[in-house]
Amino acid sequence: MRVDWADLARRIAALTAGEDDAIALMATLACEIHHADDRFDWTGFYRVVAPDLLKIGPYQGGHGCLTIPFSRGVCGKAAREGRTVIVDDVTAFPDHIACAGSTRSEIVVPVRAGDGTLLGVLDIDSDRPAAFTRGDAEYLEKILDAAFRNASIS
């Protein structure tokens, strides 16, 4: 099954209307996004918890890494550079952190509150090589921007 991005965006908007708690939003989005497409093997958030440090947040799938410094891996690169990173082959990515041996490709999207504060990153892994497109990135960026516009960490 391939994700219907417009339908997913509408569903997430309806489920999260009026919610401003970042953790509640992350939990809801992780679930909805993960189950929307069979390419998605692990879907979750890593939260900014200290300068240059991410810690695992709500996710769907097997275990994830507990902490990731901004200086390491795909999640760290996306957080450090403030941009979406798509990796077609994780074995070719320098300093990839292998949380699951089944991961073949990955997309990581920064998550920002409406004021621009970096809250964390959305990480989606696939057991298929080259599973993600720039189109996927654009839809995810729009969904995250809308959902976290009024978000805060309580």
Protein Blocks (a to p, Z undefined) as FASTA:
>chain_A
ZZdfklmmmmmmmmmgoiabfklmmmmmmmmmmmmpcklmbgcddddfbghiacdddded
ddddfbdcfkgcjklmmmmnopacddfblklpghiacfbfkbmbdcddddddfkopafbd
cddddfbehkbcfklmmmmmmmmmmmmmmgccZZ
